[in-house]
């Protein structure tokens, strides 16, 4: 056998091996699994891009601050960091679910006046009459709406960093006490007791 015929034979054998089995006919498609419906509504408060300078240039990373709430008195916040924005948001949402607080709500507003503080952030919250609405700005508005508060007056006394504002707001919400909680602590009847 000459070299040319050997080469041709090896080519033919290689082609025979490369032939695929005939494709099976696909049946009806399986329905897609529905995305899990969360009981919480989510809102992005801030997305920040940070750069780390390395030998070859800059490496970018993202941090996301998220608020989640069920509009029934439960609300939480979380911070997530990742190389991509969607991944940072996902991590922040998971952190927020672990960091939930219960907010006492009376007639759509908070039970009493309170000031929340965290670092340079300081916010004043006042109960409001029906029809007032949520008088708040930025991150504070998102938190109050997702907590289910429909009437409240707020005033940022110090600071405008969204991270400090969020943490100051949660400081205030954690320290809110309902009439029932105060009555129980004092050993009195809840009826006729008002918190100022």
Secondary structure, DSSP 8 states (H G I E B T S, - for coil): --HHHHHHHHHHHHHHHH---------S----------SSEEEEEEEEEEEEEETTEEEEEEEEEEEEE-SSSEEEEEEEEESSHHHHHHHHHHHHHHSEEE--EETTEESS-EEEEETTEEEEEEE--TT--EE--HHHHHHHHHHT--SEEEEEEE---HHHHHHHHHHHHHH---HHHHHHHHTS-STT----
